[in-house]
Amino acid sequence: MKTVLVVDDDLNICRITKLYLEKNGYAVVTAHDGEHALQQFDLLSPDFIVLDIMLPKREGWSVCQMIRAKSDVPIMMLTARGDVDERIEGLQMGADDYLVKPFDPNELVARVTTILRRTLLRTKAGTPAHIYEVGSLRIDVLSHDVTVERQLVALPKKEYELLLFFVRNPNQVFTREDLISKIWGWDFEGEDRVVDLYIKRLRQKLSAWTERKVDWSIRTVWGVGYKFEGPDAC
């Protein structure tokens, strides 16, 4: 049984998150401030951490940095804001995922399960936790580097975030609305067709660096949306 440490000063969020995780077979411990979170981490060595950013005594950014300095345990950051810069900052600090409040508890459980499965695969393959590899595609979350066939691909923030989201959630179909909410945020006021434009750019940039057939792609699911197909994604 995997142990998840849930850190949030909102007792209701802790209660609901704990309930849903336990229903799916996880052992759950909670903490309500940054200092207590660090104590629980040192005491229990959890397999996964759900970490709010705005915490009493020590904010989530600091907790994330202190844990990441000594452990590769997967960390999902929670926040009431959906700013792109903030999400990128969290990923660069070493967070593995980022969920904006309010969130669906079922989605949180699904993300925890997916990330833990990928972490296990990377551990078996000897791949560092901050590296995502699918065939010739490689993403380094710490350095923000994306390479194809070992060639660096320059991506703006939104394209990088979109690609990273797909790689972290392989073989799942997402509508334009899903992608808008995850990458641009619910307060985005543009057209949902912006997703098509960004995916077109990603396909062009990534395919420009390889001439061989690859086992990954961002595929259009007609009438529904898009999905990243990569059976060996980890």
MARDO-762796 format. One record per residue: residue in three letters; chain; z, x negated, y of N, C-alpha, C in turn. Coordinates in steps of 0.2 Angstrom, whole numbers, m for minus. Layout:
BEGIN
ROPA; ALA; A; Z; X; Y; Z; X; Y; Z; X; Y
...
END
This chain:
BEGIN
ROPA; MET; A; 0; m4; m6; 0; 0; 0; 0; m4; 6
ROPA; LYS; A; m5; m3; 11; m5; m7; 17; 0; m4; 22
ROPA; THR; A; 2; m9; 26; 7; m7; 31; 4; m7; 38
ROPA; VAL; A; 5; m2; 42; 2; m1; 49; 8; m1; 54
ROPA; LEU; A; 7; m5; 59; 12; m5; 64; 9; m1; 70
ROPA; VAL; A; 12; 5; 72; 10; 9; 77; 14; 8; 83
ROPA; VAL; A; 11; 5; 89; 15; 4; 95; 13; 8; 101
ROPA; ASP; A; 17; 12; 103; 16; 17; 109; 22; 20; 111
ROPA; ASP; A; 23; 20; 118; 29; 23; 121; 29; 30; 121
ROPA; ASP; A; 23; 33; 119; 23; 41; 118; 25; 42; 111
ROPA; LEU; A; 31; 45; 111; 33; 47; 104; 29; 52; 100
ROPA; ASN; A; 26; 56; 104; 22; 61; 100; 16; 58; 97
ROPA; ILE; A; 13; 53; 101; 7; 50; 98; 9; 46; 92
ROPA; CYS; A; 15; 43; 92; 17; 39; 86; 18; 44; 80
ROPA; ARG; A; 21; 49; 82; 23; 54; 77; 16; 57; 73
ROPA; ILE; A; 11; 59; 77; 5; 61; 74; 1; 56; 71
ROPA; THR; A; 1; 50; 74; m3; 44; 71; 1; 43; 64
ROPA; LYS; A; 7; 42; 64; 11; 41; 58; 10; 46; 52
ROPA; LEU; A; 10; 52; 54; 8; 58; 49; 2; 57; 46
ROPA; TYR; A; m4; 56; 50; m10; 56; 48; m11; 49; 43
ROPA; LEU; A; m9; 44; 45; m9; 38; 41; m6; 38; 35
ROPA; GLU; A; 0; 41; 35; 4; 42; 29; 1; 46; 24
ROPA; LYS; A; m3; 52; 27; m6; 56; 22; m12; 53; 19
ROPA; ASN; A; m15; 47; 22; m20; 44; 19; m18; 37; 15
ROPA; GLY; A; m11; 37; 13; m9; 32; 9; m6; 25; 12
ROPA; TYR; A; m5; 26; 19; m3; 20; 22; 5; 20; 23
ROPA; ALA; A; 8; 14; 23; 15; 14; 25; 15; 13; 33
ROPA; VAL; A; 19; 16; 37; 19; 16; 44; 26; 14; 47
ROPA; VAL; A; 26; 9; 51; 32; 8; 55; 30; 9; 63
ROPA; THR; A; 34; 10; 67; 33; 12; 74; 37; 7; 79
ROPA; ALA; A; 35; 6; 84; 38; 3; 90; 36; 6; 96
ROPA; HIS; A; 41; 6; 101; 39; 10; 107; 39; 5; 114
ROPA; ASP; A; 40; m1; 113; 39; m6; 118; 37; m12; 116
ROPA; GLY; A; 34; m17; 120; 31; m23; 118; 36; m28; 114
ROPA; GLU; A; 42; m28; 117; 47; m33; 114; 48; m31; 107
ROPA; HIS; A; 49; m24; 106; 51; m21; 99; 45; m22; 94
ROPA; ALA; A; 39; m22; 97; 33; m23; 93; 33; m30; 90
ROPA; LEU; A; 34; m35; 94; 34; m42; 92; 39; m43; 87
ROPA; GLN; A; 45; m40; 88; 51; m40; 83; 48; m37; 76
ROPA; GLN; A; 45; m31; 76; 43; m28; 70; 38; m32; 67
ROPA; PHE; A; 33; m35; 71; 28; m39; 68; 31; m45; 64
ROPA; ASP; A; 36; m49; 67; 39; m55; 64; 43; m53; 58
ROPA; LEU; A; 46; m47; 58; 50; m45; 52; 46; m42; 47
ROPA; LEU; A; 40; m39; 48; 37; m35; 43; 30; m38; 41
ROPA; SER; A; 27; m42; 45; 20; m45; 44; 15; m39; 42
ROPA; PRO; A; 14; m34; 46; 10; m28; 44; 3; m30; 43
ROPA; ASP; A; m1; m26; 40; m8; m27; 38; m13; m25; 44
ROPA; PHE; A; m10; m21; 48; m14; m18; 54; m10; m16; 59
ROPA; ILE; A; m12; m17; 66; m8; m15; 71; m12; m10; 76
ROPA; VAL; A; m9; m4; 77; m12; 0; 82; m8; m1; 89
ROPA; LEU; A; m11; m3; 94; m7; m6; 100; m9; m3; 106
ROPA; ASP; A; m4; 1; 109; m6; 4; 116; m6; m2; 121
ROPA; ILE; A; m10; m1; 127; m10; m6; 132; m4; m6; 137
ROPA; MET; A; m3; 0; 139; 3; 2; 144; 9; 3; 140
ROPA; LEU; A; 14; m3; 140; 20; m2; 136; 26; m5; 141
ROPA; PRO; A; 32; m2; 140; 37; m5; 143; 39; m12; 141
ROPA; LYS; A; 43; m16; 145; 45; m22; 143; 40; m28; 142
ROPA; ARG; A; 35; m27; 139; 29; m31; 138; 23; m27; 137
ROPA; GLU; A; 18; m28; 141; 12; m24; 140; 8; m26; 134
ROPA; GLY; A; 3; m22; 132; m1; m23; 126; m5; m29; 126
ROPA; TRP; A; m8; m31; 132; m12; m37; 132; m8; m43; 130
ROPA; SER; A; m2; m43; 133; 2; m49; 131; 4; m49; 124
ROPA; VAL; A; 6; m43; 121; 8; m43; 114; 2; m45; 110
ROPA; CYS; A; m4; m43; 111; m10; m44; 108; m11; m52; 108
ROPA; GLN; A; m11; m55; 113; m12; m62; 114; m7; m66; 110
ROPA; MET; A; 0; m64; 110; 5; m68; 106; 4; m67; 99
ROPA; ILE; A; 2; m61; 97; 1; m60; 89; m5; m64; 87
ROPA; ARG; A; m11; m64; 91; m17; m67; 89; m16; m74; 89
ROPA; ALA; A; m11; m77; 93; m10; m84; 93; m8; m87; 86
ROPA; LYS; A; m5; m82; 82; m2; m85; 76; m4; m80; 70
ROPA; SER; A; m9; m76; 71; m11; m71; 65; m18; m68; 67
ROPA; ASP; A; m22; m67; 61; m28; m64; 62; m28; m56; 60
ROPA; VAL; A; m21; m54; 60; m21; m47; 58; m25; m42; 62
ROPA; PRO; A; m28; m37; 59; m33; m33; 63; m28; m29; 69
ROPA; ILE; A; m31; m29; 75; m28; m25; 80; m32; m20; 83
ROPA; MET; A; m30; m14; 84; m34; m9; 87; m30; m7; 94
ROPA; MET; A; m33; m8; 100; m30; m6; 106; m31; 1; 108
ROPA; LEU; A; m26; 4; 111; m26; 11; 113; m25; 11; 121
ROPA; THR; A; m29; 15; 124; m29; 15; 131; m31; 22; 134
ROPA; ALA; A; m28; 24; 139; m30; 31; 143; m36; 30; 147
ROPA; ARG; A; m39; 23; 148; m45; 22; 151; m50; 20; 147
ROPA; GLY; A; m56; 21; 149; m62; 19; 145; m67; 14; 149
ROPA; ASP; A; m64; 10; 153; m68; 6; 157; m71; 0; 153
ROPA; VAL; A; m78; m1; 154; m81; m6; 150; m78; m13; 150
ROPA; ASP; A; m77; m15; 156; m74; m21; 158; m67; m22; 154
ROPA; GLU; A; m63; m17; 154; m57; m17; 150; m58; m18; 143
ROPA; ARG; A; m63; m14; 140; m64; m14; 133; m66; m21; 131
ROPA; ILE; A; m71; m24; 135; m73; m31; 134; m68; m36; 134
ROPA; GLU; A; m63; m35; 139; m57; m40; 139; m53; m39; 133
ROPA; GLY; A; m52; m33; 131; m48; m32; 125; m51; m36; 119
ROPA; LEU; A; m58; m35; 118; m61; m38; 112; m61; m46; 113
ROPA; GLN; A; m62; m48; 119; m62; m56; 120; m55; m58; 119
ROPA; MET; A; m49; m54; 120; m43; m57; 119; m41; m57; 111
ROPA; GLY; A; m45; m54; 107; m44; m54; 100; m43; m48; 97
ROPA; ALA; A; m44; m42; 101; m43; m36; 97; m49; m34; 93
ROPA; ASP; A; m48; m31; 88; m54; m29; 83; m57; m22; 85
ROPA; ASP; A; m54; m18; 88; m57; m12; 90; m53; m9; 96
ROPA; TYR; A; m56; m3; 99; m53; m1; 105; m54; 7; 105
ROPA; LEU; A; m49; 11; 106; m49; 18; 105; m46; 21; 111
ROPA; VAL; A; m50; 26; 115; m48; 29; 121; m44; 35; 120
ROPA; LYS; A; m39; 36; 123; m35; 42; 123; m38; 48; 127
ROPA; PRO; A; m38; 54; 125; m35; 57; 119; m40; 55; 113
ROPA; PHE; A; m38; 54; 107; m42; 53; 101; m41; 57; 96
ROPA; ASP; A; m45; 58; 91; m45; 62; 85; m41; 58; 80
ROPA; PRO; A; m35; 60; 78; m31; 56; 73; m36; 54; 66
ROPA; ASN; A; m40; 58; 64; m44; 57; 59; m49; 51; 60
ROPA; GLU; A; m51; 51; 66; m56; 45; 68; m52; 39; 68
ROPA; LEU; A; m46; 39; 70; m41; 33; 70; m40; 30; 63
ROPA; VAL; A; m39; 35; 58; m38; 33; 51; m44; 30; 49
ROPA; ALA; A; m50; 33; 50; m56; 31; 48; m58; 24; 50
ROPA; ARG; A; m56; 23; 56; m57; 16; 59; m52; 11; 56
ROPA; VAL; A; m46; 13; 55; m41; 8; 52; m44; 6; 45
ROPA; THR; A; m46; 11; 41; m48; 10; 34; m55; 6; 34
ROPA; THR; A; m59; 7; 39; m65; 3; 39; m64; m4; 41
ROPA; ILE; A; m60; m5; 46; m58; m12; 48; m55; m16; 42
ROPA; LEU; A; m50; m13; 39; m46; m16; 34; m51; m18; 28
ROPA; ARG; A; m56; m13; 26; m61; m15; 21; m65; m21; 23
ROPA; ARG; A; m67; m21; 29; m71; m27; 32; m67; m33; 32
ROPA; THR; A; m61; m33; 34; m56; m39; 34; m56; m41; 27
ROPA; LEU; A; m55; m37; 22; m54; m39; 15; m61; m43; 13
ROPA; LEU; A; m66; m40; 15; m73; m43; 13; m74; m50; 16
ROPA; ARG; A; m72; m50; 22; m72; m57; 26; m68; m62; 23
ROPA; THR; A; m62; m60; 21; m57; m64; 18; m59; m67; 12
ROPA; LYS; A; m62; m63; 8; m65; m65; 1; m71; m70; 2
ROPA; ALA; A; m75; m69; 8; m81; m73; 9; m79; m79; 13
ROPA; GLY; A; m73; m80; 15; m70; m85; 19; m73; m85; 26
ROPA; THR; A; m74; m79; 29; m77; m78; 36; m71; m77; 40
ROPA; PRO; A; m70; m80; 46; m65; m79; 51; m65; m72; 53
ROPA; ALA; A; m59; m69; 55; m59; m62; 56; m63; m60; 63
ROPA; HIS; A; m64; m65; 67; m67; m63; 73; m75; m64; 73
ROPA; ILE; A; m77; m65; 67; m84; m66; 66; m87; m60; 62
ROPA; TYR; A; m93; m57; 64; m96; m52; 60; m103; m55; 58
ROPA; GLU; A; m105; m54; 52; m111; m57; 50; m115; m52; 45
ROPA; VAL; A; m121; m51; 47; m125; m46; 43; m132; m50; 42
ROPA; GLY; A; m133; m53; 36; m139; m57; 36; m139; m62; 41
ROPA; SER; A; m145; m62; 45; m146; m68; 50; m143; m66; 56
ROPA; LEU; A; m140; m60; 57; m136; m58; 63; m129; m60; 63
ROPA; ARG; A; m127; m63; 68; m120; m65; 68; m117; m64; 75
ROPA; ILE; A; m111; m61; 75; m107; m59; 82; m101; m62; 82
ROPA; ASP; A; m99; m66; 87; m93; m70; 88; m89; m66; 93
ROPA; VAL; A; m84; m62; 91; m80; m58; 96; m77; m62; 102
ROPA; LEU; A; m74; m68; 99; m70; m72; 104; m75; m76; 109
ROPA; SER; A; m80; m78; 107; m85; m81; 112; m90; m77; 115
ROPA; HIS; A; m90; m71; 112; m95; m66; 115; m102; m68; 113
ROPA; ASP; A; m103; m72; 108; m110; m74; 107; m113; m70; 101
ROPA; VAL; A; m120; m69; 102; m124; m65; 97; m129; m70; 95
ROPA; THR; A; m130; m71; 89; m136; m75; 87; m140; m72; 81
ROPA; VAL; A; m146; m74; 81; m151; m72; 75; m154; m78; 73
ROPA; GLU; A; m154; m79; 67; m157; m86; 64; m154; m92; 68
ROPA; ARG; A; m148; m91; 70; m144; m97; 73; m147; m98; 81
ROPA; GLN; A; m151; m93; 83; m153; m93; 90; m149; m88; 94
ROPA; LEU; A; m147; m91; 100; m143; m87; 104; m147; m81; 107
ROPA; VAL; A; m144; m75; 107; m148; m69; 110; m143; m67; 116
ROPA; ALA; A; m146; m67; 122; m142; m65; 128; m142; m58; 129
ROPA; LEU; A; m136; m55; 129; m136; m47; 129; m131; m46; 135
ROPA; PRO; A; m133; m41; 139; m128; m38; 144; m123; m35; 141
ROPA; LYS; A; m117; m33; 145; m111; m30; 142; m113; m24; 138
ROPA; LYS; A; m116; m19; 141; m117; m13; 137; m121; m14; 130
ROPA; GLU; A; m126; m18; 131; m130; m19; 124; m126; m23; 119
ROPA; TYR; A; m121; m27; 122; m117; m31; 117; m112; m26; 114
ROPA; GLU; A; m109; m22; 118; m104; m17; 116; m107; m12; 111
ROPA; LEU; A; m113; m10; 112; m117; m5; 108; m118; m8; 101
ROPA; LEU; A; m121; m15; 101; m122; m18; 95; m116; m19; 91
ROPA; LEU; A; m110; m21; 94; m104; m23; 91; m101; m16; 88
ROPA; PHE; A; m102; m11; 91; m100; m4; 89; m103; m3; 82
ROPA; PHE; A; m110; m3; 82; m114; m2; 76; m112; m6; 71
ROPA; VAL; A; m111; m13; 72; m110; m18; 66; m103; m16; 64
ROPA; ARG; A; m98; m14; 68; m91; m12; 65; m91; m5; 62
ROPA; ASN; A; m97; m1; 62; m97; 5; 59; m103; 6; 56
ROPA; PRO; A; m105; 2; 51; m111; 2; 47; m112; 8; 43
ROPA; ASN; A; m119; 10; 42; m121; 16; 38; m118; 23; 40
ROPA; GLN; A; m116; 23; 46; m113; 30; 49; m118; 32; 54
ROPA; VAL; A; m120; 39; 54; m124; 41; 59; m120; 43; 66
ROPA; PHE; A; m123; 41; 71; m120; 43; 78; m125; 47; 82
ROPA; THR; A; m123; 52; 85; m127; 56; 90; m127; 52; 96
ROPA; ARG; A; m132; 54; 101; m132; 51; 108; m125; 52; 111
ROPA; GLU; A; m122; 58; 110; m116; 60; 113; m110; 56; 111
ROPA; ASP; A; m110; 54; 104; m105; 50; 101; m105; 43; 105
ROPA; LEU; A; m111; 40; 105; m112; 34; 108; m110; 33; 115
ROPA; ILE; A; m112; 39; 119; m111; 39; 126; m103; 39; 127
ROPA; SER; A; m99; 43; 123; m92; 43; 123; m89; 36; 121
ROPA; LYS; A; m92; 33; 116; m89; 27; 114; m90; 21; 118
ROPA; ILE; A; m96; 21; 121; m98; 15; 125; m98; 16; 132
ROPA; TRP; A; m100; 21; 135; m100; 23; 142; m94; 27; 144
ROPA; GLY; A; m91; 30; 140; m85; 34; 142; m87; 41; 144
ROPA; TRP; A; m82; 46; 143; m83; 53; 144; m85; 54; 152
ROPA; ASP; A; m83; 50; 156; m85; 51; 163; m92; 49; 165
ROPA; PHE; A; m96; 47; 161; m103; 45; 162; m107; 51; 164
ROPA; GLU; A; m111; 50; 170; m114; 55; 173; m122; 55; 172
ROPA; GLY; A; m124; 50; 168; m131; 49; 168; m134; 53; 162
ROPA; GLU; A; m141; 52; 160; m144; 56; 155; m142; 53; 148
ROPA; ASP; A; m142; 57; 143; m140; 54; 136; m146; 50; 134
ROPA; ARG; A; m152; 50; 137; m158; 46; 135; m157; 39; 136
ROPA; VAL; A; m152; 37; 140; m150; 30; 141; m149; 27; 135
ROPA; VAL; A; m146; 30; 130; m145; 27; 123; m151; 25; 120
ROPA; ASP; A; m157; 29; 121; m163; 27; 118; m166; 20; 121
ROPA; LEU; A; m165; 20; 127; m167; 14; 131; m163; 8; 129
ROPA; TYR; A; m157; 8; 128; m153; 3; 126; m154; 0; 119
ROPA; ILE; A; m155; 5; 114; m157; 4; 108; m164; 0; 107
ROPA; LYS; A; m168; 3; 111; m175; 0; 111; m175; m8; 113
ROPA; ARG; A; m171; m9; 118; m170; m16; 121; m166; m20; 115
ROPA; LEU; A; m161; m17; 112; m158; m21; 107; m163; m23; 101
ROPA; ARG; A; m167; m18; 99; m172; m19; 94; m177; m25; 96
ROPA; GLN; A; m179; m24; 102; m184; m29; 104; m181; m36; 104
ROPA; LYS; A; m175; m37; 107; m172; m43; 108; m170; m47; 101
ROPA; LEU; A; m167; m42; 97; m165; m45; 90; m171; m47; 86
ROPA; SER; A; m176; m43; 86; m182; m44; 81; m186; m50; 84
ROPA; ALA; A; m185; m52; 90; m189; m57; 93; m188; m64; 90
ROPA; TRP; A; m182; m64; 87; m179; m71; 85; m180; m72; 77
ROPA; THR; A; m183; m67; 74; m184; m68; 67; m191; m65; 65
ROPA; GLU; A; m194; m68; 60; m201; m65; 57; m200; m63; 50
ROPA; ARG; A; m194; m64; 47; m193; m62; 40; m190; m55; 40
ROPA; LYS; A; m191; m52; 34; m188; m45; 33; m181; m46; 33
ROPA; VAL; A; m177; m42; 37; m170; m43; 37; m167; m36; 33
ROPA; ASP; A; m160; m37; 31; m157; m32; 28; m152; m28; 32
ROPA; TRP; A; m154; m28; 39; m150; m24; 44; m155; m21; 49
ROPA; SER; A; m153; m15; 51; m158; m12; 57; m154; m7; 60
ROPA; ILE; A; m156; m5; 66; m153; 1; 69; m159; 6; 68
ROPA; ARG; A; m157; 11; 64; m162; 16; 62; m161; 22; 65
ROPA; THR; A; m167; 25; 67; m167; 32; 70; m166; 37; 64
ROPA; VAL; A; m161; 42; 65; m161; 47; 60; m163; 53; 64
ROPA; TRP; A; m169; 55; 63; m173; 60; 67; m169; 67; 67
ROPA; GLY; A; m168; 69; 73; m165; 76; 75; m157; 75; 75
ROPA; VAL; A; m155; 69; 74; m147; 68; 73; m145; 62; 78
ROPA; GLY; A; m147; 56; 77; m145; 51; 81; m147; 44; 78
ROPA; TYR; A; m143; 39; 78; m144; 33; 76; m139; 30; 71
ROPA; LYS; A; m141; 25; 66; m136; 22; 62; m138; 15; 61
ROPA; PHE; A; m133; 11; 60; m134; 4; 59; m134; 3; 51
ROPA; GLU; A; m139; 1; 48; m139; 0; 41; m139; m8; 39
ROPA; GLY; A; m133; m9; 36; m132; m16; 34; m127; m16; 28
ROPA; PRO; A; m129; m16; 22; m125; m15; 16; m120; m21; 16
ROPA; ASP; A; m122; m27; 18; m118; m32; 18; m114; m34; 24
ROPA; ALA; A; m113; m29; 28; m110; m30; 35; m102; m31; 33
ROPA; CYS; A; m100; m36; 37; m93; m38; 36; m90; m42; 42
END
